[in-house]
Amino acid sequence: MVRTIEAVVEQVQPAIVLTHFGSDLNIDHRIVSQAVLTAVHSIEDQVINQIMFFEVSSSTEWQVSTEGRGSIPNWLEDISLTL
């Protein structure tokens, strides 16, 4: 999975990468988050300026509260015009 993500990042060369919140209850989401972080960390000459994590409704809010692992959003995007 990491190699696939590396290939996409190298091809697209994004300035911003969005991935799942690393403490999401869904294990698939956690694995994707870890794979993305591993992939972008290992790419030389990368142009990534920012990595942002997002929550998935009905998944993150069910996570058992663990000290320091809860999501504390610091960016909210108004998508009301999209919906």
Secondary structure, 3 states (H helix, E strand, C coil): CHHHHHHHHHHHCCCEEEEECCCCCCHHHHHHHHHHHHHHHCCCCCCCCEEEEECCCCCHHHCCCCCCCCCCCCCCCCCCCCC
